[in-house]
Amino acid sequence: MSRVFKVVSMSPLPASFVEALLAPFKGEVGGEIRVVAVHGKPREEVLRELGDADVVIGDYTFKMRIDEEMCRAMKRVRLVQQPSTGYDHIDVEACARYGVPVANAGGANAVSVAEYTIMVALALLKRLFYAHESMLRGEWAQWNMMEMGTFDLQGKTWGIIGLGRIGKELARRLRPFEAKVVYYDKVRPPREIEEGLGVEYRSLARLLRESDIVSIHVPLTEETRGMIGERELRSMKPSAILINPSRGEVVDEEALARALRERWIAGAAVDVYSVEPPPPDHPLLRAAREGANIILTPHIAGANTDARGRIIEFSVRNIVRALKGEKPEAVVNM
């Protein structure tokens, strides 16, 4: 009798859909793969299902947290596979204590986030949305835009906070624009990587002072929570723009709204929020309604169709590795 592997899915995908993704690999893993979907189920039921699970799929909506009690219930789990880059809803340290590896989707959406970041930077520099909305109102805003100022990316200094997979993909794509690229990361890579990417290291404080565009590409940790607050925003150039497609809690949202309202900086683009979706009275929504030079998007930078396909493909292959007894890739806690 062939073995039956059990996969518990905390994501809101139907169990039948996940089983269909894994079915082609039953010969490779040496057994059937049964998927149990627990998204939104009572905690007692989730804990019971975890008891004999072989693999757990994390919740890409981040609503179902994996805490220490859940880790303790994972008696034979070989892998928690998070089908996204972010994993701050998972207690990775508790998982490590119970010998459970946690993997994210690695750099599956790195290109998508890098392209998004350049797109919104150009839109802010060129005041694209102001031009579009003016035309819809029947206005010819050419002279207004000349007075406000529109700018090229060429010759500007772009500061990348976090030179991980996304930061590296962004740096590669910035080279044809002939911008100067500086970066800050708590772990400085070898000089040959810096030279290959065409980037120069800066302290965070110096990067903020020098840069015309600052983009954030760090995970949410206790170290990065509130990394950009009032002091940091006030240190930036009045002509600078800030782009955050990482995690909402990395930036003090009230301080950023004030920075835009009082013109400490010239503009911002935000894709992530401390509460998602943000409430109607969110400070950044209020700033946008008041006419601030800000682009707000609903956490889409790394969630386009191409990226989702790569995330699914990587997650499935990593689950298969774990079921075969092989070492999974992109493990973040061991």
Backbone hydrogen bonds, N-H to C=O, Kabsch-Sander energy under -0.5 kcal/mol:
donor,donor_aa,acceptor,acceptor_aa,energy
3,R,30,G,-0.8
5,F,3,R,-0.5
5,F,32,E,-3.4
7,V,5,F,-0.5
7,V,34,R,-3.0
8,V,6,K,-0.5
8,V,55,V,-2.6
9,S,7,V,-0.6
9,S,36,V,-2.8
10,M,8,V,-0.6
10,M,57,I,-3.1
17,F,14,P,-0.5
18,V,14,P,-1.8
19,E,15,A,-2.7
20,A,16,S,-1.8
21,L,17,F,-1.6
22,L,18,V,-1.8
23,A,19,E,-2.1
25,F,22,L,-2.0
26,K,23,A,-1.8
29,V,25,F,-2.3
30,G,26,K,-1.4
31,G,26,K,-2.2
32,E,3,R,-1.8
34,R,5,F,-3.5
34,R,32,E,-0.5
36,V,7,V,-2.8
37,A,35,V,-0.5
38,V,9,S,-2.7
39,H,9,S,-0.6
41,K,38,V,-2.5
46,V,42,P,-2.1
47,L,43,R,-2.8
48,R,44,E,-1.9
49,E,45,E,-2.3
50,L,46,V,-2.0
51,G,47,L,-0.9
51,G,48,R,-0.6
52,D,49,E,-0.7
53,A,50,L,-1.3
54,D,6,K,-3.0
55,V,6,K,-1.5
56,V,79,L,-2.6
57,I,8,V,-3.0
58,G,56,V,-0.6
58,G,81,Q,-2.3
60,Y,58,G,-0.7
62,F,59,D,-1.4
65,R,63,K,-0.9
66,I,89,H,-1.9
67,D,65,R,-0.6
71,C,67,D,-2.3
72,R,68,E,-2.5
73,A,69,E,-1.3
74,M,70,M,-0.8
74,M,71,C,-1.0
75,K,73,A,-2.0
78,R,54,D,-3.6
79,L,54,D,-0.7
80,V,101,P,-2.5
81,Q,56,V,-3.0
81,Q,79,L,-0.6
82,Q,80,V,-0.7
82,Q,103,A,-3.3
84,S,82,Q,-1.7
90,I,87,Y,-1.8
91,D,66,I,-2.8
92,V,90,I,-1.8
95,C,91,D,-2.1
96,A,92,V,-2.1
97,R,93,E,-2.1
98,Y,94,A,-1.5
99,G,96,A,-1.7
100,V,95,C,-3.3
103,A,80,V,-2.7
104,N,330,A,-1.7
105,A,84,S,-2.5
108,A,105,A,-2.0
110,A,107,G,-1.6
113,V,109,N,-2.4
114,A,110,A,-2.4
115,E,111,V,-2.6
116,Y,112,S,-2.3
117,T,113,V,-2.4
118,I,114,A,-1.9
119,M,115,E,-2.4
120,V,116,Y,-2.5
121,A,117,T,-1.7
122,L,118,I,-2.4
123,A,119,M,-2.2
124,L,120,V,-2.2
125,L,121,A,-2.7
126,K,122,L,-2.5
127,R,123,A,-0.5
127,R,124,L,-0.6
128,L,123,A,-2.5
131,A,127,R,-2.1
132,H,128,L,-2.4
133,E,129,F,-2.8
134,S,130,Y,-2.3
135,M,131,A,-2.0
136,L,132,H,-1.9
137,R,133,E,-1.4
138,G,135,M,-1.5
139,E,134,S,-2.8
141,A,139,E,-0.7
145,M,141,A,-2.7
146,M,142,Q,-1.7
147,E,143,W,-2.1
148,M,144,N,-2.4
149,G,145,M,-2.5
151,F,125,L,-2.2
155,G,178,E,-2.0
156,K,153,L,-2.1
158,W,156,K,-0.6
158,W,180,K,-3.3
159,G,157,T,-0.5
159,G,213,I,-3.5
160,I,158,W,-0.6
160,I,182,V,-2.8
161,I,159,G,-0.6
161,I,215,S,-2.8
162,G,160,I,-0.8
162,G,184,Y,-3.0
168,K,164,G,-2.5
169,E,165,R,-2.2
170,L,166,I,-2.6
171,A,167,G,-2.3
172,R,168,K,-2.2
173,R,169,E,-1.6
174,L,170,L,-1.2
175,R,171,A,-0.9
175,R,172,R,-0.5
177,F,174,L,-1.2
178,E,175,R,-1.7
179,A,174,L,-0.9
180,K,156,K,-2.7
181,V,179,A,-0.5
181,V,198,G,-0.6
182,V,158,W,-2.6
182,V,180,K,-0.5
183,Y,200,E,-2.3
184,Y,160,I,-2.5
188,R,186,K,-0.6
193,I,190,P,-1.1
194,E,190,P,-1.6
195,E,191,R,-2.8
196,G,192,E,-2.1
197,L,193,I,-2.0
198,G,194,E,-1.4
199,V,194,E,-2.2
200,E,181,V,-1.5
202,R,183,Y,-2.4
207,L,203,S,-2.6
208,L,204,L,-2.3
209,R,205,A,-1.7
210,E,206,R,-2.3
211,S,207,L,-2.1
212,D,157,T,-3.0
213,I,157,T,-1.8
214,V,241,I,-2.4
215,S,159,G,-2.5
216,I,243,I,-2.1
217,H,161,I,-3.2
221,T,219,P,-0.7
225,R,221,T,-2.0
226,G,249,E,-2.5
227,M,224,T,-2.3
228,I,250,V,-2.4
229,G,227,M,-0.7
233,L,229,G,-2.6
234,R,230,E,-2.7
235,S,231,R,-1.0
236,M,232,E,-0.6
236,M,233,L,-1.1
237,K,208,L,-0.6
237,K,211,S,-0.6
240,A,237,K,-1.7
241,I,212,D,-2.0
242,L,267,G,-1.7
243,I,214,V,-2.7
244,N,269,A,-2.6
248,G,273,Y,-0.5
250,V,247,R,-1.5
251,V,248,G,-1.4
252,D,228,I,-2.9
253,E,251,V,-1.0
256,L,252,D,-2.3
257,A,253,E,-2.4
258,R,254,E,-2.1
259,A,255,A,-2.5
260,L,256,L,-2.1
261,R,257,A,-2.4
262,E,258,R,-3.0
263,R,260,L,-0.5
264,W,259,A,-2.4
265,I,259,A,-1.1
266,A,240,A,-2.5
267,G,240,A,-1.2
268,A,293,N,-1.8
269,A,242,L,-2.3
270,V,295,I,-2.7
271,D,244,N,-2.4
272,V,244,N,-0.8
282,H,279,P,-2.1
286,R,282,H,-2.5
287,A,283,P,-2.2
288,A,284,L,-2.2
289,R,285,L,-2.4
290,E,286,R,-1.5
291,G,288,A,-1.6
292,A,287,A,-2.4
294,I,292,A,-2.0
295,I,268,A,-2.1
296,L,294,I,-0.5
297,T,270,V,-2.3
299,H,271,D,-1.3
299,H,297,T,-1.5
303,A,300,I,-1.4
308,R,304,N,-2.6
309,G,305,T,-1.9
310,R,306,D,-1.9
311,I,307,A,-2.7
312,I,308,R,-2.6
313,E,309,G,-2.3
314,F,310,R,-2.6
315,S,311,I,-2.7
316,V,312,I,-2.6
317,R,313,E,-2.1
318,N,314,F,-2.3
319,I,315,S,-2.2
320,V,316,V,-2.3
321,R,317,R,-2.2
322,A,318,N,-2.1
323,L,319,I,-2.5
324,K,320,V,-1.9
325,G,322,A,-1.4
326,E,321,R,-2.7
332,V,102,V,-3.2
333,N,102,V,-0.6
